Amino acid sequence: MEYIWRPFSKHFGTQKQILTSLFQDHYCWIPDFQVNDNDAFETDQSLDSYNAEEKMVQFVNYIHEKILPARRGNTFALPWGCDFAFYNAR
C-alpha cells in the first residue's frame, strides 16, 4: 500500500509531502519462496523435483491476490530477501 504522508501538515499544509509504502509481508520474500527452502524453484524438466510451472502459478496467484488489490498504478514493489539472506552468495 502506498500513501502520501504529510508530516507537519498542521504547519505546512500540503507543501511537505512524502510518498511512502507499506509491504504485505515485511520486506522478506513471499511465502514459500525462501532462498534456502527445501522446495526450491526447479526449472530442469529432466529432474523429478521439477516444479517450475507449479511455482510460477503460486507466484502469479500471490501477486493477484495480495499485491494488485492494493495497487492503483501500473507498477509495484516486491521485496525479495530478509536481512543477511544472501551474505554467503557465490
N, C-alpha and C positions, 0 to 999 in steps of 0.2 A: 504494500500500500504506500502510496506517495501522497504527500500533502505539503502545503505551504505553511511554514511556521513563521509567525510574525513576532519575533522577540521584542519586547519593549513597545508593543503596539499602543499602549496607553500614552506613551510619549512621542513615538514616531509615526503612528498610524501604519500605512502600508509602504512607507519609504524603505524600511528594512525588512527583507524577506529572505527566507532560506528554504530551498526545495530539499526535503528530506524523505527518507524511505524507512519502512519497517519491513523486515523479512518474515516470511511464514514460519520457517524452521531455523531461527537463529541465522548464522551465516555459514553453517556447515553444509555438507552435501545433502541432497534429498534422500529420503528414506530408501533403504535397500540398494543404495549406490555407493556405499562406503569404499574407500580405497583398498583397505585390507580385508574386505569381505571374502568369505569362502565361496560366495556365489558371484564370482567376477563376471564381467561382461565379456563373453567369449564369442569371437567372430569367425573362428575356424570351423567350417561346417563338417570337416572330417573328424572332429572330436565329439565324443559322447556328451561332453559338457557344453556343447554349442547352445547358446540361449540368446543370441543377438536379437532375433525377432521378438521374443517374449520381453526382453529388457527394454526394447525400443517402444513397445506398446505401453509398458509400465511408465516409461519416461514421458511419453506424449500424454497419457491419461493424467499424470501428475500435473503437467503444465495446464491442461484444460480444466482440471478440477480445482486446483489450488492457486495457480498464478493468474491465469487470464480473467477470472471473475472480478479480481480486484484492480484490473488494469483499465485505463481509458484510452491509452495511446497504442502505438504500433510496436513498442519495444518494452522489454522488461529485463531486470537484473536477476540472474540466477547464480547465487554464490555456490562455490564448489570446493569445500575443504575447510576443516577446522584448524585451530592453532596447532602448529607443528605437524600437520598431517603429511607433509611432503619433505620433511627435514632430511630423510635418507634417500631421496630420489636419485636414481642413477641414469 
